[in-house]
Amino acid sequence: MAAGRIATAPDSPVGILNTYIDAVLKTCPLRRYKGVYSCDNVPGSLAKEEYFNIICNLDKTGEPGSHFVAIIGRPEGVLYFDPLGLSNYNEHLQRFLELASVWGDGESPEQRRQQQQQRRRRRRLFTQGEPIQHPLSPFCGYHCLLMVLYHDRDDHGIVLRGFAPTTRGCSTELHKNDAICLRYIDKFIRLYRNAVSPSSQQ
């Protein structure tokens, strides 16, 4: 893969593989990315982290793969991002989101005391309200990949603009968003690869 350039995977007409997504993201010095998982294989420990960005397939381990979603965790809330704009109906991810909404089970008594206070301010759960992906597009993995790159840092200065209207009445225009998504992925990859390796500070 050329530096600073993403190419659609060989199997792009039917979507991309989790291994391809993971390989692309691991070429960048990301701070909050935690991996790509099948829906039944997401480590519960991630839900207790202050920051986490993950991509999940709605199929279980051993199944062929159906649709990718992203989950973005921050202290103030957790975003469930489905590029088709669908609500979460997966029981495995629902349990993970419930855990993530009350993050913080520390090991020491002091950590637990502080985190009990934080639990009074539960993390809010957000969803992608409108579709950004055309229902016939196989680009769900790319749209989730972009969300992970976008939410990795708060100071990258990039604003996501130019996407076709995401109201359901304009869904015929959503196919344009695939090319826009790839352009932004290229932009983030160039930015992160050229940046100084980040410190451990979030």
N, C-alpha and C positions, 0 to 999 in steps of 0.2 A: 504494500500500500504506500503510495507516494506521500511524503511528508506534507501535512497540512491539507490533505485532500482525501475525501471519502468517496468510494465507488460503491454503487449498489452491489449487493452480494450476488453471486451467480444464480442463487435460487430466488431472486427478488420477485419474479412473477407470482410466486406463491408465498411470499414473505421471507423473513430472514431468520437465521438460527440464533439461539441464545449465545452460542459460542462466538459467533461473529460480533454480536453486540458487545459482549464482554471484552473481546480482543480490541475493538475500536476504543472503548472507554479506557482500557488499561494502557493505551499509548499516551494518555494525558496524565499529568500529575494532579489528579483529582483529590479533593479533601474529604468529600462526603459520600462518595460512591461506595456501595457495599456489596454489589453483585447482582447477578441475574438468576432468578429462581423459578422453579415450577411452583404452582400455588400451594402445594402441600409440603414444600421443603424450605420455607422461609424461616430462618432461625428466630425463635421468639425473643432471644436476647437483643436483637436489633431494635425491637419496639421500645426498649428501655434506654436507648441512646438519645442524646440530645439532638443530634443531627444524623440523618441517614437518607440516602437516595438509593432506591432499589427499583429494578424492573422485574415484573412477574408475568409468567404465562398462565393463563386460566386453566390450562390442562395440568393434570397431575404428572408426577414422575413416571416415565415409561410410556406416556401417551405422546402422540405425534406433535402436539402443539396446536393451539387454536388462535389465540389473540393475546397481545401484550398490553399490559397496563404498567404505569409507574406509580410508586408511592414515595412521596417527599415528606420527610419528617423534620420539623423545626421546633424550637421550644414553644412557640405560640400556636402551633397547629400542625395537622397532618393533611396533606393533599392526596386524594385518590384521583389519579389522572387516567381516564379512559379516553383515548383520542376520538372514539365514536360518540362520546358524550353520554355513555350508559352508566347507570348506577351500579354499584357493586352487588352482585348476586352470588358471589362465590363464598361458600361457608368457611373455607380455610382462610381466605384473606379477611373475611369479616372478623374472625377471631383475632387475627393479627392486628387489625385496626382498633379493636376494642382494647387490646393490650397497649398499643401505642398511644391511646388517648389519655392514659394515666402513667406516663413514663416515669421511671426512677424507682428501682428497688435496689438501693445501695447495699454494700456488704457491711460497712461499719455502722454502729449505732448513730453516729453523727450524720452520716450520709442519709440514713433512713429518716432521721428527724427532719433534716432539711427537705428531703423529698416528700415527706408527708405534708409539709407546708405547701410545697409546689402542687401537690395533688388537689389542693383546694381550688387551684386554677387549672382545671383539666384542659388538655390540648383539644382545641376544636377540630372537628373533622370537616374537610372541605372536599367537594367533588368538582370535576370539570363539567359545568352545566350544559354546555352546548358542544356539538361535534366540531372537530377540526379536521377530521379524516373522512373522506368520502366512503360510504358503506361498501363500495366495490373495490376500494384501494387495498393493496396488501402492505401498506407502509406503517402499520401500527408500531412495529419495532423501531422504525426511524423516528417517529414522533415521540416515542417514549425516551429514546436516546437523547433527543434534543432537550427534553425536559430535565434529564439528569445533568446535562452540561449546563443548562441555563441556571439551575438552582444550586450548582456546586459552590458558587461564591456570590457575595452580595455586592462586590465592587468591580464587576467586569465592565459595567457601563454600556452593555448592549441591551437595546429595547427591541422586543419582537414585534415587528410591524409588517404590514403588507399582506397578511393572511386574508383569504377570501372570507366573506361573512359566514359566521358560524350559526346563524339562525336556521332552524330546520326548514323553513320555507325557501332557503337559498342553497339547499344541499347540493344542487347540480354544479355549483361553483367550487365545491370543496376539493375536487380533483387537482385544482391548481396549487393547493397547499403542499402537496408532496414535493414539488420542485423547490418551493420556498423553504421547506423544512431542510432539504439537503444543503441549500446555500448557507443557512444558519449553522448547520452542523460543521460545515467546512470552516466557517468563520470562528467558531468556538475552538475547534481543534487547532487552528493556526495560533489563536490567542494563547491557549493553555500550553501548547508545546514550546512556544517562544518565551513564555513567562519563566521567571526564576522559580525553582522548585519551592512549593509553599512550605511554610513551617507547620508544625502540628497544631497551631492555634486555629480555631474555627473562625 
